[in-house]
């Protein structure tokens, strides 16, 4: 009888684990099933109240050869860039996102597609408890025949000398 109860408990635990894994897999599959879904997931996964982000979901969006780049003004009024991998982005942002709320939303989008390649200009607004800023994310997406991948994300914030384009609503 004890073996039967132990086996039954083990089966229930295993079913629960499989159910959770399938549900997570289904979310991840939906994230990469269309251009709209992958862009929405990109914003959603980094946004939220202070706390842990789902970095597995984040990494699922990016191709193994993907990179990210921030373009920024320097103190001498020129511009520079910083390039990093999605893993390096997580390393840089994880502690900040655990301590502070961070929300980034898409304001508007322009897109061009050629075959399995898509170029997206996505205007954004991000907020923290003390900051509200806007800018443009430039994304290159790739469809491999089964799913979409983010290959690059390059962003630049707007500023008093660089307003968002007129197409941004």
ROBA-279398 format. One record per residue (C-alpha): x, y, z. Coordinates in steps of 0.5 Angstrom, whole numbers, padded with zeros to 4 digits, always signed. Each point is the difference from the previous one (the first is absolute). Last residue first. Layout:
N
XYZ;...
***
This chain:
169
+0004+0117-0066;+0007-0001-0002;+0000+0001-0008;+0002+0008+0001;+0007-0003+0003;+0002+0000+0007;+0004+0007+0002;+0008+0000+0000;+0002+0007+0002;-0004+0000+0007;+0001-0008+0000;-0002-0006-0003;+0003-0007+0003;+0004-0004-0005;-0001-0008-0001;+0003-0006-0004;-0003-0006+0001;+0003-0006-0004;-0002-0007-0003;-0007-0001+0004;-0002-0007-0003;-0007-0002-0003;-0002-0007+0000;+0000-0006-0005;+0002+0002-0006;+0006+0004+0002;-0003+0006+0001;+0005+0006+0001;-0001+0006+0004;+0004+0007+0000;-0002+0005+0005;+0001+0007+0001;-0003+0003+0006;-0001+0007+0000;-0001+0005+0006;-0004+0002+0006;+0002+0002+0007;-0004+0000+0007;+0005+0000+0006;-0001+0000+0008;-0004-0006+0001;+0002-0003-0006;-0003+0001-0007;+0001-0002-0007;-0003+0003-0006;+0001-0004-0007;+0000+0001-0008;+0001-0006-0003;+0004+0000-0007;-0001-0007-0003;+0004-0003-0005;-0002-0007-0002;+0004-0006-0004;-0004-0006-0002;-0002+0003-0007;+0001+0007+0000;-0004+0004+0006;+0000+0007+0002;-0003+0002+0006;-0002+0007+0004;-0002+0000+0007;-0004+0004+0005;+0000+0001+0007;+0003-0006+0003;+0000-0001+0007;+0006-0001+0005;-0001+0000+0008;+0005-0001+0005;-0001+0000+0008;+0006+0000+0004;+0004-0005+0004;+0000-0006-0004;+0000+0004-0006;+0006+0003+0002;+0004-0006+0002;-0002-0004-0007;+0002+0006-0004;+0007-0001-0002;+0001-0008+0001;-0007+0000-0004;+0003+0004-0006;+0006-0004+0000;-0004-0006-0001;-0003+0004-0006;+0007+0001-0003;+0003+0007+0000;+0002+0006-0004;+0001+0007+0003;-0001+0006-0004;+0003+0007-0001;-0003+0007-0001;+0003+0007+0000;-0002+0005+0005;+0007+0000+0004;-0004-0003+0005;-0002-0006-0004;-0007-0001-0003;-0002-0007-0001;-0001-0006-0005;-0002-0007+0004;+0002-0006-0004;-0003-0007+0001;+0003-0007-0003;-0003-0006-0003;+0004-0006-0002;-0004-0005+0004;-0006+0003-0002;-0004+0004+0005;-0008-0001+0002;+0002-0006+0004;+0005+0004+0004;-0006+0004+0003;-0004-0006+0002;+0006-0003+0004;+0001+0007+0003;-0007+0000+0003;+0001+0006+0004;+0001+0001+0008;-0002+0005+0003;-0002+0008+0000;-0007+0000-0003;+0000-0001-0008;+0003+0000-0007;+0006-0004-0002;-0004-0006-0003;-0006+0005-0002;+0004+0004-0005;+0003-0006-0004;-0006-0004+0001;-0004+0005-0004;+0005+0001-0005;+0000-0008-0001;-0007+0000+0000;-0001+0005-0005;+0005-0003-0005;-0003-0007+0001;+0001-0007+0003;+0005+0002+0004;-0003+0002+0007;-0006-0006-0001;+0006-0005+0000;+0002+0003+0007;-0007+0000+0003;-0001-0007-0003;+0007-0002+0003;-0002+0003+0007;-0007-0004+0000;+0004-0006-0002;+0005+0000+0005;-0005+0002+0006;-0005-0006-0003;+0006-0005+0000;+0002+0002+0008;-0007-0001+0002;+0000-0006-0003;+0006-0002+0003;-0002+0002+0007;-0007-0004-0001;+0004-0006-0003;+0005+0000+0007;-0006+0001+0004;-0003-0006-0003;+0006-0004+0000;+0001+0001+0008;-0007-0001+0001;+0000-0007-0004;+0007-0002+0004;-0003+0002+0007;-0006-0005-0002;
***
